[in-house]
């Protein structure tokens, strides 16, 4: 193991901190600004533009450093045990309030660098969040170790580390008591505990015989299904292979391998922010769109606002989740669910003059990669008076805000939420409007 002794600098996007050693940039994880640390260099080929590493010893600690809540994710503890730290809790050694300050710095820097905007926005704590920032994940996934135990991958590694707990998961997942079961023959185990209060659903990817064997051993209240990710097939082994979620005064059916927000309070938090920003732009009879709509969380909000005389174009690229949306809006003719890539659906609408060609408002909630220049151009061409942009990545968000700005639009309002405590991730909701 090659070591470097460095002084840690500023936070960078992606959960890293910037350090330098003899002129070489090193992106360091599990650090804090101002600390003097020893770093295990994990990706450090001589010809690389920059290196990567993990902190293995703290020589001078920062005031915001805390004892990590999860030993297998603690870099100091993991390296002392001869394994890599698992991913998913890279800020677990940092005081909660300082975590939010770091996320604010990253958002501010990305907006300045990629969109040319000087905007400082507080990262808000989610109302009702536990003080320790634990027990918020309603969905979590596990790998399987060679000896058949639940495990998780180390960051940027194929190494699977056995785990006996997942403190970020809600109690409905943590209390399943399946940590010591034999998962041999399986490749992945995905677990979801819905907000409706129904029992959890466990997806078992791998050999069907192994999935059947494990399903029998799971607690009685748990539904189980065999999952084939490559073919997007989920077949029930026990109970139902889908989940019932409740949010914004509605019920949603979500397939076991479909998309739903991870944080148990994310639907209400993000939905409330979107509703507040678009309140002055939605009216009965309006034509609106929900792009990258998933199972229809924001489509439901829009449908309630525009009423039966309005029109909601709900576009989702995943065939599985788009089918969920069709079921969720059965009997609501104002919601037009269109499966397919957003840019293709919008292009077809523009050619035909159908739903989506001219819009009053848009909710835009793309995946981590963002919407991109072409989708932004299409949205602008449809003539909305407002776009509510929901993002889980500050870099792609800032880039897309820059595209809107280049088209003459303004960032009218911005909120940021700490929906992923103990990680570097955050969620933003922005209101974009045409320039005057």
Order of alpha helices (4+ residues) and beta strands (2+ residues): beta-beta-beta-beta-beta-alpha-alpha-beta-beta-beta-beta-alpha-beta-beta-alpha-beta-beta-beta-beta-alpha-beta-alpha-beta-alpha-beta-alpha-beta-alpha-beta-alpha-beta-beta
